[in-house]
Amino acid sequence: MRETPHSTRDAGKTMEPSVEHWDMLWEKTRILAPHDTVLAAIEKLDTSMILEVGAGSGRDLEELRRRGYDVVYADFSPVAVGAFSRRNPGVPTVIADCRCLPFRDESIDLVLSLGLLEHFERETRRTIIQEKLRVARRYTLIDVPQTLSPMMLVKKALMALGRWSYGEETQFTFSQLLRELRSAGDHCEVVGQYGRELVPLPRNVKNVFYSRLPAAIRSIFIKSHSFFARGLAGSFGIIVAKTRE
Ligand SMILES: C[S@@+](CC[C@H](N)C(=O)[O-])C[C@H]1O[C@@H](n2cnc3c(N)ncnc32)[C@H](O)[C@@H]1O
C-alpha cells in the first residue's frame, strides 16, 4: 500500500487524515468551482451569517460572500486557512478543530460542512454534529458522500488499493445521516435536502451535457431534490432547523 501521512489503515475503519495530509493536499490544489446545488439550497433559507467548518478551499463561502452573505471560515489546516485569507482579506477566518469550535452558542445563523463528516468515526461524528448544532442559531447543513451512488464503486476500489487521496471514508444513506443527526440533537427538523454530483464531470462539460438533453429529462437531473437525484447522487446534503422543543 502507498504510504501517505494519513495511511495507517485499520480493517474497515474510517481513519482521519492528519493535518499534515490536508496541508499537503491544499498546497497542490488550485481554485475549485463552487457547488451550485448547495448554493441554491442555502438561498432558500432565512439566513445572513454563515460559517463553514472544514471549509478547505472556501469555494462556496467565496461565492456566498459575492452574493451578499456575511461568511466565516474555519479549518484546521494552516495552509488552507492561509490561502483563503490571502484571497479574501477582511473575511473572518479561524484555525480550529471541528470537535471544539471557538464560537459561542447560537452565534451564527447557518453552520455548514461539506466533505467533512465522512472522515471520522461514529463517536467523533456525533461530537462534530453536536458542535455544529450548538453554534448554529437557526440551521445546520451536512453534506456527505452517498452510499448508493455508482461513483462509490470506483471510490471503494481506490480506497481498497490505498489510492484514494482522502484515506478511508464513510458513505451514508439519507436515513443513516438523519439518524446520526437525530441522535446528536433531537430538537431539529429537516427543512431542506438535495443530491449533487449526479454526473461526475467538470461543471462546464456538465453544462454542455445538460444543454443537449430534452427538457423533461434535464429536469430529472437538475431537480436536486428529486428522488432520482437524491438516490443516485455522489453526495447529498440535509439541512435541519433548530426547534425549541
Ligand atoms: C474534503 S475537504 C472539504 C473542503 C471544502 N468543503 C471545499 O469545498 O473545499 C475537508 C476539509 O476538512 C478539514 N478538516 C479535516 N479534519 C478537520 C478537523 N478535525 N477540524 C477542522 N477541519 C478539519 C480539512 O483540512 C479539509 O480542508
The ligand as an SDF file (V2000), in Angstrom:
LIG
                    3D

 27 29  0  0  0  0  0  0  0  0999 V2000
  -12.8480   17.4020    1.6850 C   0  0  0  0  0  0  0  0  0  0  0  0
  -12.2990   18.8610    2.4390 S   0  0  0  0  0  0  0  0  0  0  0  0
  -13.7440   19.8510    2.2630 C   0  0  0  0  0  0  0  0  0  0  0  0
  -13.4080   21.1530    1.7020 C   0  0  0  0  0  0  0  0  0  0  0  0
  -14.4720   22.1720    1.3530 C   0  0  0  0  0  0  0  0  0  0  0  0
  -15.8170   21.8330    1.6200 N   0  0  0  0  0  0  0  0  0  0  0  0
  -14.2720   22.5630   -0.0890 C   0  0  0  0  0  0  0  0  0  0  0  0
  -15.2410   22.5770   -0.8570 O   0  0  0  0  0  0  0  0  0  0  0  0
  -13.1550   22.8850   -0.4570 O   0  0  0  0  0  0  0  0  0  0  0  0
  -12.3170   18.5870    4.2010 C   0  0  0  0  0  0  0  0  0  0  0  0
  -11.7050   19.7300    4.9820 C   0  0  0  0  0  0  0  0  0  0  0  0
  -11.8580   19.4540    6.3680 O   0  0  0  0  0  0  0  0  0  0  0  0
  -10.7010   19.8880    7.0480 C   0  0  0  0  0  0  0  0  0  0  0  0
  -10.6020   19.1300    8.2870 N   0  0  0  0  0  0  0  0  0  0  0  0
  -10.3190   17.8230    8.4430 C   0  0  0  0  0  0  0  0  0  0  0  0
  -10.2980   17.4760    9.7470 N   0  0  0  0  0  0  0  0  0  0  0  0
  -10.6050   18.6010   10.4300 C   0  0  0  0  0  0  0  0  0  0  0  0
  -10.7440   18.8880   11.8140 C   0  0  0  0  0  0  0  0  0  0  0  0
  -10.5570   17.9600   12.7470 N   0  0  0  0  0  0  0  0  0  0  0  0
  -11.0880   20.1510   12.1580 N   0  0  0  0  0  0  0  0  0  0  0  0
  -11.2730   21.1070   11.2150 C   0  0  0  0  0  0  0  0  0  0  0  0
  -11.1280   20.9000    9.8980 N   0  0  0  0  0  0  0  0  0  0  0  0
  -10.8040   19.6580    9.5080 C   0  0  0  0  0  0  0  0  0  0  0  0
   -9.5520   19.6310    6.0870 C   0  0  0  0  0  0  0  0  0  0  0  0
   -8.4450   20.4510    6.3410 O   0  0  0  0  0  0  0  0  0  0  0  0
  -10.2180   19.9260    4.7510 C   0  0  0  0  0  0  0  0  0  0  0  0
   -9.9790   21.2590    4.3830 O   0  0  0  0  0  0  0  0  0  0  0  0
  1  2  1  0
  2  3  1  0
  2 10  1  0
  3  4  1  0
  4  5  1  0
  5  6  1  0
  5  7  1  0
  7  8  2  0
  7  9  1  0
 10 11  1  0
 11 12  1  0
 11 26  1  0
 12 13  1  0
 13 14  1  0
 13 24  1  0
 14 15  1  0
 14 23  1  0
 15 16  2  0
 16 17  1  0
 17 18  1  0
 17 23  2  0
 18 19  1  0
 18 20  2  0
 20 21  1  0
 21 22  2  0
 22 23  1  0
 24 25  1  0
 24 26  1  0
 26 27  1  0
M  CHG  2   2   1   9  -1
M  END
$$$$
